[in-house]
Amino acid sequence: MPCEYWWWVLFLPLATSALIAVVSRPWRNASAVVSVASSFLCFFIAAWGVHTQSHAPSPVQWITAGDFSISIGMVLDGLSKTMLLTVTGVGALIHLFSMGYMKEDNGKSRYFACLSLFMFSMTGIVLSSNLIMTFLFWELVGFSSYLLIGFWFERPSAAAAANKAFIVNRIGDFGFMIGILMAWHWLGSIEFAQLEGALNDGRGAHVPGIILVLMTLGLFCGAAGKSAQVPLHVWLPDAMEGPTPVSALIHAATMVAAGVYFLCRVFFLISLSPATMNVIAFIGGGTALFAALIAVQQNDIKRVLAYSTLSQLGYMMMAVGLAAPGAAMFHLTTHAFFKALLFLGAGSVIHAMHHEQNIWKMGGLKDKMPITCWTFVAGMLALSGCPFLSGFFSKDAILSAALEKNHFLFALGLGTAFLTAFYMTRLTVTVFFGKEKTKSASHAHEAEATMWVPLCILAAFSVVAGWGGAIPDMLAISSGENHGHIVPALSAVVFLAGIWLGFYFYRGKKTEPFSVSLLANKFYVDEIYGATFVRGHDKLGEACRLFDRWVISGLLVRGTGLVVSGTGHLIRFMHSGNLQGYAFLFVIGIVFVLYQYLIR
């Protein structure tokens, strides 16, 4: 395959989005077909290019100003190829699922136009060869996710969720921008290859330690926003307001994975700062446990999966901080399959339940939706770390790194694995097993082929993606088979314990058997943010408004104007040209002088 064909992978989704928006919007079904065909074509081109070991095309010069230049180029190595195949493959299946899920929606054309724009943005991040390109596509991902999360903008909750996601990500992106500028200033380049070369040649030795820490923390700040790490995690659960295929796209292999992928891309830089590595490891581990605890008490099927995504992203971040970026990417890849499967399975359930999302109004769907049920079970087992499924191998790679580098984080990772198995068993048992809890559940039925075919494909990959070491080989890491038996044994124990307790507490239950308000209310983080940052922002805004009105506008602007105007009136009165007025002022002056003389 000629290397120029790689440009099709990048720009075909953009052309598709423009075509749908401009030409085929009146024909909703045509827009869906065009978008789905484009996504599969991108995947096939990427797969063929990886198979034939095609090289990246020559970069195109974009901006040149003196010694500074920005090019539009691609980086094609094991990291980007693995990520590209994951993004385009999972994205194509989500496109196919969307044909059935969005079949009757009046905004179908707008949906597929935004979906194609999102795919263009995400493939741009994967293939970017420099920091500026990455930042531009990074922001475009934020914009397109804003459109998709707020797709049903007539709902106030959807509009608020889109705004929340956009604003929180801008907080992280501010630090990201500072990190990019510092890297350019101190290392003299924005190209990944040149940056790595400069550090390998020792040209980065002149960078002060504190500058290196601030630079790498700035880059991590952007990744923490995109990958929803504590404390910038609050936007991700609310992103569930978008259509369920959007949730699968954002939560599986694309937007939230961008932060982990970026840190792996610039690992040669952040690994030079042990302080930053520790921050990443502990924030990742803390996020993993924090989100898993919250997921235990959520009753919305999509929110359980959303907090599960937060938890797994924490695992990946922890792996990066433990100097195991390959293990992080391995888990990112397997997670893309089973998390996309779980979200699409949840979408199939929601579609059959007439958009009901409360798990306590479901139940008994195993016999009515057998394909959805058993594919969902496959995804649940993979996520929970069932031995010999994909999630077991990738999670063990992370736990092995933790066992080697930090025993506290290893224990934290094992605890999170137990909670994952527990809350996913709770979810599966409540939704698919037992008796129907409502009439909607009793009338549910299996979805059409465009919805269950992607489930079967993703279920197969969720089972076998960790076999044979294909993904670790592409990433040039250990497959996790040489870590001894202690990690797999402990993983199997916590998996079985979580599964057993989940069945014990929730089998046959029609309501939540126990309630922990702290977990159900997400540790009140949103309320704390509302009472501090949001209310503080509003109070500061009101104080600024009053200051502007009474001090700036009233005293300084209008007050100065009144002084000048009053002085002008007085002087004009004194120079009116009226003799009687002058005589009057003359008499007043004489009286004043006499008064001053007499009081002495």
N, C-alpha and C positions, 0 to 999 in steps of 0.2 A: 504494500500500500504506500503510495507517495506520501511523504511526510506532510505535504500541504493539506491532505485530507483531514488532519487534526483540527484545522480551523472550522470544519463543518461541525465537529462536536461542540465547539464553543458557540458559534454564531447561528446555527440552525434553530435552536430554541428561541433566540431573539427574533429571527425572521418569522418564525411561527407565531409568536406573540403579536408582532406587528400585523401580520396577515389576518389573524383572527379579529383583532381590534378594528382594523380598517375595512376589511373586505367581507369576511364571512360572519360577522356578528349577527346579521338577521337570520342566518341559518344555523340554529343551535346545534343540530346533530352534526352538520358538516364541521363545525368548529371543534367538536369533540374528536371526530375521526382524524382531523388534521393534527391536533395536538398529540393524540396517542401515537399516530404513525411517526411523528417527529421524534418523540421520546424513545421509541423502539429503534428507530434508525440511528439515533445518537449512541445507543447502547451497542448496537451491532458494529458500528464504525469503531468505537472504543475497543470492543472485544477483539476485532480483527487487527487493529493496530497493536494491541498488547501481544497478540498471538504471533504476529510477524516481526515483533521487535522493531517496529518503525521508530525512527528518530523524530525528535521535536522539530518543527519547522523553524526557519531562521527568524529571529526577532525583527519586528518592524519598528523603526525609529519613530517616536511620537513627538517628544518635546526635546529641544536642545537649546540651552542657554549657557554659553561659555563652557566651563568644564562639566556642567551639570546636564544630564540627559536622562530621559525616561523612555524606555522601550516597551513595546507590547510583545511579550514572548511567553514561551511555555516551558515548564520543567516537567520532564517525563522520566521518573525513576520508579523504583518499587513502591515508594510511599504514595506518589500521585496516581500511579496506575491502579493500585488497590482501591484507593478512595474513589477514583473516577468510575471504575466498574461498579462499585457499591452504589454510588449516587445515581448513575444512569440506569442501572439494573433495577434497583428498588424503586426509583422514580418512575420508570416505565410501568411497573406493575401497579403502582398507585394511580397512575394515569388511567390504566385499564379499569381498575376498580371504580374510579370516579365516573366512568361512563354509565354504570348502573346506579351508583349512589346519587348522582346529580341529574338523573334522567328527566325528572319532572320539574327541576328548578328553573325559574324564569331567567335567572342570571347565568345560565350555563356557559354562554359564550364569554362573558366577562371572567368567569371562573377559570376557564381553560387558558384564556389570554394571560391571566395573572400567574397560573401554574407554569406556563412555558417561560414567562419572564423570571420566575423564581429559579427554574432549572438553569437558565442562562447565567444567572447571578452565582449560583452555587458551583457550576462547572468552572466559572471564571476564577473563583477562589482556589479551587483544586489545581488549576493549571497555571496560575500566575507565577511568574519568575522573579518578581520583585515586590517590595513592600508597598509601593504606591498602587500598583495594579491590585494587590490584595486588598488594600484599604478601599479602593473604589468599588470593587465587587462586594466587599464586606458591607458597605453602606447600601448598595443596591439590594443585597439580601434582606437588610433591615427594612427597606422600603417595600419590597415585594411581599415580605411576611406581614407587614402592616396591612397591605391590601387584602391578603388572604385571611388573616385573623379577623379583620373587620368586614369580611365578605357580606355577611348579613347585617349591614350597617344600620338597618331600621330598628334593630334591637339595641337599646341603650347599653346593655351589658357587653355586646360585641364591640361597639364603638369604644367603650371605656377600656376593654381589654387590648384593643389595637393601639390605643394611645399609650397605655401602660407599657406594653412591650416596646414601643418605639422610644419612649422617654428613658426607660431603664437601660436600654441598650446604648442610648446616647451617652449615658454616664460612663459606661465602660469604654465606649469609643473615644471619649475625651482622653483617657489615660493611654489608650492605644495610639492615638495620634502623637501624643508627647513622646512615647517610646520610639515611634518611627523617626521623628525629628531628631531625637538624641542619637539614634543609631547612625543616621546620615551625617550628623555633625561630627561625631567622635570617630566613626569608622570610615567615613568618606564614600559610602556607597549605599544603594538601596537594593541592589541585586543580591539574591540569596547566594549565588555561587561566589560572587566577589566578596561578600561579607564572610562567608566561611573560609575563603582563601586568605583573607586578611588575618583572620584569627589563627589559622593554621600556620601562617608565616611569622606569627609573633608581632604583626603590626598593630594588634589591639592591646599590647602590653602597656601602652601609655595611658589607657583609659583608667581613671581613678576608680577605686573599689566602690565608693558611694555612687558614682555615676553609673557604673555597671548595674548596681542593685536597682537604682531608680529606672534605668532603661528597661531592664527585664521585667520589673514589676509593672511598668506601664504597658508593655506588650501583654503581660498576663492579665491585666485589668480588662483589656479588650476581649480576650479569650473568656474570662470569667463572666462577662456580660452576655456574650453569645451562647456560652454553654451553661448559663444560669447557675453559677456557683454562689453559695452564700457569701455576702448578703444581697447579691444581685439576682436572686433566684425567683423573686416574687412574680415576675411576668409570665413565667412558663405555665403554671397551672391555669391561669386565666386565659391563656392562648387556646384553651379548649373550646372557647366560644365560636371558633371557626368550624367549617365542615369537618367531619371526622377524617376524610382523606388528607386534609390539610394538617391535621394533628399528626397523622402518620408520617407525612412528609417532613414536618418540622422536627418531630421527636425521634425519628429513626436514624436516617443516614445523612441528613442535610444540615439544616441551620444550626441545631444545637451541637452537632458533631464538628462544626467548623472551628470552634475554639480549640478543641482537642487536636484536630488536624494541624492547625496553625502552630501550636506549641511544639508538636512533633517536627514540623517543618523548620522551625528556628531553634530546635533543641541544642544545636551546636553553640548557640549564643547564651541561652538561659542556663545551660549546664555549667557555665563559668562562674555563676553566682550561687554558692551553697545556701545563702540566706533566702534567695528567691525560690530555690528548689524546696526548701523546708516549708516556706509559705504555701507553695502549690500543693505539696503532699498533705499538709494538715488541713488546708481548706478543702481539698478533695475528699479526704477521709471524713472530715466533719460533715460535709454535705451529704455523703453517702449514708451515714447513720441518721442524720437529721431528717432527710427525706423519707427514709424507710420507716421511721417511727410515725411520721405523719400519715403515710400510706395505709398503715394498719387500721386507721379509724375513718377513712374516707368512704362515702356511700355512693358517690358518682363514679360510674364505671370508667369514664375517661380521666377523671382526676386521680384515681388509683394508679392508672398507667402513667399519668403525667409525673406524679411523685416517684414512681418507679424509674422513669427516665432520669430525673434529677439524681436519684441514688446511683444509677449506673454511670452517669457522667462523672459523679464524684469518684467512683472507682477508677475511671480512666485518668482523671486529673491526678489522683493519688499515684498512679503508675508513672506518670510523667515526672512528678516530683521525686519519685524513688529511682529515677534514672533508668526507667524501663519504657521508653516511648514505643518500642515495638510491641510490647504487651498491651499498651494502651490502644494502639491501632488494631491489634488482633481482636480485642474485645469490642472496639468500635465497629468493626466489620461484622462480627457475629451478632452483636446487639442490633445492628441495622436490620438484619433478617427477622429475628424473633420479635423485636419491638414493632416493626412495621406490620408483621403478622397479627400481633395482639391488637393494635389499633384498628386495623382493617376488620378483624374479627369483631371488635367492639362496635365498629360501624355497621357491620352486618346485623348485629343484635339490635342496635338502636333503630336501624331501618325497619326491621321486622316488628319492633315494639312501638312503632309510630312515634319515634323520637323521644321515647322514655329512656332516661339515663340512670335512674335510681336502682341500684342492684337489689334492693329489698322489694321491688315491684316486679321482679323477674322470676326466675326459677323454672325448673322443668323443661328447659329448652333443648336438652340433650336429644330427645326423640323427635322434636319438631325441626331442629336445625342440626342434623348429625355432622355434616361437613364442617360447618362453622365450629361446632363443639369440639370435635377431635383435632382439628387444626389449631384451635385456640389452646387445647390441652398441650399439644406439641410445643407451642410457643411458650406456654407457662412453664413447662418442665425445663426447656432450654434456658429461660431466664432464671429459673430457680437453681440452676446448676446441677441438673440431673446427670449422673455419670454417663459418659459416652455421647452426650449431646453437645452441640457446639459451645453453648455457654459454659459448660463444665471445663473445657480445655482453656478457653480464653480467660475465664475468671481465675483458674488455677495459676496461669502465668503471672497474673497480677499479685495473687496471694504469695506466690513463691518469691517474687521480688520483695514484698513486704517482710516476709520471714527472714530474708537475708539482710535487709537494711534497717528495719525498725519493727521490733516485736509489738509495740503498742499499736501501730497501724495494722499489723497483721491480726491482732485480736479484734480490733475495730472492724476490719474487713470480714472476719468470720462471723461476727455478730450481725453485720449487715446482711450477709448471705443467709443466715437463719431467718431474719425478718423478711427477706425477699420471698423465701419459700413459704413462710407463714401467710403473708398478706395475699400472695398470688393464689394459694390454696383457698383462702377465704373468698376471694373474688370468684374463682372458678366454681366452687361448690355452691355458692349462693346464686349464681346466674344460671348454671346449666343443670344442676342436679336438684333432687328433692321434688316438691310439688309446685305447680304454678301458683303464684301469689296474687295475680290479677288476671282479668279477662284478656288484656292485651297479650300476656304471656301464653294463655291457652290458645290464642288465635295466631300465634307466630308461625312463620313458615320459612323455608330455606330461600335464600336470595337467588337471583338469576346467575347465569354462567359467568358473565363479565365480572361478577363479584366473588364467586367462590373459586374460580380458576387461579387468580393471584394468591388466594389463601393456600391452596394446595402447593403451589410452586414455592412460596415462602416457607411453608411448613417443612418441605423437603430440605431446603437450605438450612433451616434452623436445626435440623437433625444432623446433617452431614458436613456443615461448613468447617467444623474443627477437625475432620478426619484427614489423615494422610499428610498433614503439615503443608498443604498447598498455600494457604494464606501466610503462615509464618515464613515459608520459603520466599514468597514474593516480597515480604517485608524484611527479609534477611535477619530473622531472629530465631531463637530456639523455639521449638514447637511445644516445649513445656514437658517433655517426656523424661528429661534427665534431672528432675528436681527431687527425686526420691519418692517415697510413699507417704510421708507424713502429711503433705498438703492435700493430695487427693483423698486420703483417708478422712482427714478432718472435714474436708468439703462434703464428702458423702454423708458423714455423721450429721452435720448441721442441716443438710438438705433433707434427710429422712426425719429429723426432729421437727423441722418446720412444717413439712407435709403432714406428719402425724398430728401435731397440735392443731393445725388448721382444720383437718377433718374432725378432730375431737370436739373443738369448740363450735363449729359452724354446720356440721352435717345435720340436716333436718330443721334448722332454725329458720323462723319466719321474721324475726327481728334481731337486732344487734344484742347479743347476750351480755355484753359489758360495754360500758362507755367511759372514755377518758376525755374529758372536755378539752384538756390542754392539747391533746393530739388531734382531736376532731376540729379544733379551731386553729390548727397549724401553728401552735406555740404563740398565737396572737401577734405574729410578726406584722401582718398587714395593719392590724389595729395600732401597734406601736409606731409603725411608719406614719400612719395617718395622724396620730396624736403628736408626733414630733416633727418630722420633715414636712409633711403636707400642711398641717396646721401652722407650723412655724413659718413655712413659705407664705401661707395666706396672711398671717399676721404681719410678716415683714412687708408683704405687698401693700397691705392696708396702711401700715405706718409710712411707707414711702409715698403712698397716694396722699395722705394727709400732710406730710412734709412738703410735697410738691404743691399742694393746693394753698396751704397757709404760709409757708416760709418762702419757697421758690417763687410761686406765682403771686401769692398775696403780698408778702413783705418786700421781696427783692424786685420782682418785676412790676407789679401794680403799685407797690409802695414807692418805688423810685419814680415811677410815672406820675403819681399823685404829688410828690414833692416838687418835681419839675413843673408840673401843671400849675400847682398852687403858687409857686414862686413867680411863674410867668403872669398869672392873673394879678398878683400883687404889684409887680413892676408895671404891668400894663395900666393898672388903676392909677399908679403914681405918675404916669406919663400920658395921661389922657388928653392933655391940651385944654382942659377946662379950667378957666381962671378961678371960678368959685371953689373948685376942688383944691387947687393949689393954695388958695386963701385959707381953706379949712385945715389943710395939713400944716400950714404955717402957724396958725393959731394953736393947733395941737402941740406943735413943737415948742412954742413959747411957753405953754402951760407946763409941759414936761420939764423944761429947763428951770422955770421958777420953782416948781415943786422940789426938784433936786437941790436947788439953792436954799430953800426954806428949811428942809429937813436936816441940814447939816448943823 
